[in-house]
Amino acid sequence: MNWKKLGLVPVPPGIGLWAVHSALTPTPIIRDAERLRVYAGFRDAEGVSRIGWMDVSTVDPTHVLEVCQRPALDVGRPGCFDDNGVILGDVVRIEDRFRMYYVGFQLVRGVKFLAFTGVAESRDGGDTFQRLSEAPFLDRSDEGLCIRAIHAILPCPEGWRAWYSVGSTWAMINGKPFPCYHVMTQVSADGVTFRDSGSVCIAGQSDEYRLGRPRVWQDAVGYHMLFTYGTRGGAYLPGYAWSADGIAWQRDDSQVGIAPSADGWDSRMLCYLAPLRVGDRWLAAYNGNDAGYDGFGWAERITEPRTLHHP
């Protein structure tokens, strides 16, 4: 597939001290025929992320229509798993409400942070979300002692299939610790009860030490995944894989169809692509340098993905 870049949507100034910069892991949904809503992690001056949203035009998604003035989901209470920041996972519509899967961060001694999955729901049209529990729904287990973070979930015949990042180790790169993780999947009957282990989808190659933020969609030929991988050499880029069943995946990064620009806000990094079908168009929100410090960008798909094998 190939993508045409449409431009940057910066975080508007003046929202408040909770949203000084960044729009981490932008996650778009369709609000109505005229507007899209993009949930993202806005950071304060200390780098702590809270989830907010920006509404943009379906015709020109770089045109901002409305911006939230307070967090849709704030950080958790002191001592909770999400007391040092929250970022998006995924947002799904369930009957008359929206359900948000989010990643909560906590600082601990011994490692840089812990990151586990919480669930919150909205009954006011997605403006604000309330936690279903102050405890994580995808907590630490032997498969992931430091990270178990859902980034995509879709309905399936057995209930809900989730794709999530899992990590237990850290890589020292230029004297700094970075988390090592890969992508796994499992099925939940109700979308909130998860097992202690799943199946590995994709692990890193060569000098890749982290591979995560899976965004998955399904069409007539199977499942497609865009993910982000990081290398010890400093690259932070998107990859692509295809699957017939959502469990066993074949990777082919030549199909990504988008790369960093020669200069500007997405010249050093291009990450966290989140595709969305809007009528007969496919759009994708994504982050650039410093994992979205300047805001998020939009791209429009101009060719279809080529599957490696048809089912």
N, C-alpha and C positions, 0 to 999 in steps of 0.2 A: 504494500500500500504506500501511497505518497500523500504528504500533507502540505498544504499551503499555509504559511504563517499569516495571521491576521493582525497581530499587534499585542502590546502590553496593556494590562489593566492595573494601574498602580493602586496601592491602598490610599484612599482619599485622606487628606490631612484633617485634623480636627475632630476625629471620632471620639477620642478620649485617650487617657494615659494607658489604657489596656491594649490599644491598637496603634502602636507607634510605627511599626514596620512589619513587613512580611505577610504572605498569604500562603501558608504551608499546605501541602497536599490538597489543592483545590478540587472540590467534588461537586459537579453540576447536576441539577435536576431540572425538569420542566415544571414551571409553575402554572402557566397557561399559554394560550396561543401567542401572547405578546411578550412574555418574559421568561427568562431562565433565572434560577437562583444558584449561586455558587457558594457553598460552604467552604470555609478555609480557616486555618489557624493563624490569627493575628497575634503578633508578639509585642510585649511591653518592652521598656528600656532594659530590663534585666534578661530578656530573651525568653520569658515565660509565655507560652501560647495559650490563648483562649479562642474558642470557636465562635466565629461570627459569619455573616453572610453579606453578599452583594447581589442585587437583582440587576440583570442586564437585558438588553433587547434581543429577541430571537432573530431579528433581521440583521442587526449589527451587534454581535456580542461584546464588542469593545466599548459600547455605549452604556454607561451606568445609569440606571433608573432610580435606584434606591439603595441605601446602605444602612445596616442595623446600627443603632446608637448604643447598644449594650450587648454583652455576650449572649449568644444563643445557648451556650453552655460554658459556664465558668469553671475554674479549677475546683478540685474537691477540697473538703475540709482538711486541716492539718492532720497528718498521720495516715490519711487515705492514700490509695495507690495512685491517685491522680492529682496530688496536691502541688505538683510542680509543673503542670502544663497538660493540655489536652489538644490532640489533633484529630483530623478526620481519618477514619476508616471508610464507612459507607453510609448512605441514607436510602431507605426504602419506604415505599408507601404501603401501609397495611390498613385496608378498609378506610376508616375516618381519621387515621393518625399517621404520623411519620415516625419511623424508628431509626435511630442513629446508633451506629457502631463506631465507637471512638477509642483512641489509644491514650491511656493515661500514663504520665511520667512521674516517677518518684526518685528522689536523690537518696542514696544509701552509701555507707562506707564500703570500700573494697572494690566497687565497680562504678562506672560513670553514672549510670541510671538503671532503673528497671522500667519496663514498658509492657503493660497488659491491657486487655480489652474490656471496656465498659459498654453498657447499653443504656440509652436514654430515649424517651418518647415525647412527641409533641402533639397536643390537641388544639393548638391555635394556628394551624396552617403552616407550621414549620418555623415560626418566629422564635420561639423559645422551647427548650427541651428540659425535661425533668428526669433524673436518674431513676432507673428501676431498682437499683441497689447501689450502695456506696462501696460495695465490694466488686471486684472484677468478675465478669462472666467467663472469660478465658484467662485463667490465672496461671501461675507457674506450675510446671510439671517436669518430669524427667526429660521430656522432649525439648523443653524450652525453659531454662532456669532464669533467664534474664528478660527474654522477649517472647511474647505470644500476642501478635497484633493482627486482628482481622482488618483487611482492606477491601474485600469484595465478598458479597453474599447474594446468591440468586435462589429463587424457588426451584425445587426439583421434585420428582415424584415421591421421594422419601421425606420431604419437608423443605429444608434449606441446606444448600451447599455453600460452605465458606472457604475462602482462600486466605491464608494468613502467613505472616512472617514469624519465624522461630529462630531464637538464638540463645546460646549459653556461654559463648566465649568472646574474647576481645583481641583485636590485633593492635600492636603498637606500631604506629607509623609516624616517623619523624618525632618520636618521643611522646606522642599523644595516643590515648586509647580510642579505638573505633569498634563499634559492635559488629560481630560476624553473624549473619543470618541467611536463611534461605526460605523458600516458599513451600508450604504444606497445605493440605486440604482435608476436610472432614464434613460429614453430614450431621445436621441437628434436626430432630423431629419438629421442634417448636421454634427454632431460631434463637433460643436463649440458653439451652442446655447443651453443653459440649463435653466431649470425652477428653481424657488426659493425653491422647495421642491421635495422630492422623497419618496420612500418607504423604511422602515427599513428592512434590511436583517438579521443581526445578532447583538445582543447586548451582553454585558458582563454578566457573571454569577458570583455568590458568591462574592469573593473579587476582581474580575477583574474590573479595573477602565478604562482600555483602550483596544480596540479591533479594529485593522485596518490593513493597508497595504494588502488589498485583492488582490490576484492574481487568475484570473479565466480562465478556459479553458472549452471547450465543446467537447463532444464526442457523440456517438450514443445513450447513455442512459441519457444524460442531461448535466448539468453544474457541475463543481467541483471548489471548492475554497480552497486555502490555505491562511491563515491569521495569524497575530501575536497578541497575547494578553499579557497584563501585569497585575500582581497582586500586591496588597499592600504589600505582603510579599517579593517582589523583583523578582519573576519569569518573564521571558520574553521569550515566547515559541510559537511554531506554533500550529495552530488548523486547522481542516478540516470540511467542510460542503458540502452537495450535494443538488442540486435543479433540478426539472424537467423543470422549466421555467426561471430560473435566478432571480426570484423575491422572492419566498418563499423558505427558506433554512432550512435544517435539519442538525444539528451539530453532529459530532461523532469524537472526537479527538483521539479515539483509532485507527483511520485509518491513522494518520499522518505518522507513521513509521520511524521517525528520532528523535533523542534526543541529548542533550548535551553530549560531551565526558567526560571521567573521569578526564581528565586534559587537559591543553593546551588552544589554542586560542578560542575554542568554548565550554568551560567547564562550564561557568556561564550563557551564553546566547546562544540561537540559534533562529534566527529570519529572517523575510523578505524573505522566500523561493519564488523563481521565476522560475517555471517550463517551460521547452521548449522541444518540440518534435524535435529530430534531426534524420531523417531517421526512423529507427525502434527502436530508443532509446529515453528515456525520461531523460533529465538532469535537474538539478535545481541548480541555484546559490543561495547563502544565506550568511548571516552575522552571526558572532559569538559575542564574548565578546565586551562590550561597543559599541554595534550596529555597528560593522564592523571596529573598530579601526585598526586591523591588515591587513585588506583587505577583500576578500570574498572567500568562499569555493564553491566546487562543490560536488554534490551527483548524483548518477544514480539510477533510479527506477528499482527495481528488481521484484516487483509484482504489479499487477493492483489494483486500488482502488475498494473496495466493496461498491456499492451504497446501501443506506438504503432501497430504494424502486425503482422499475423500473416504468417508465411512462406507 
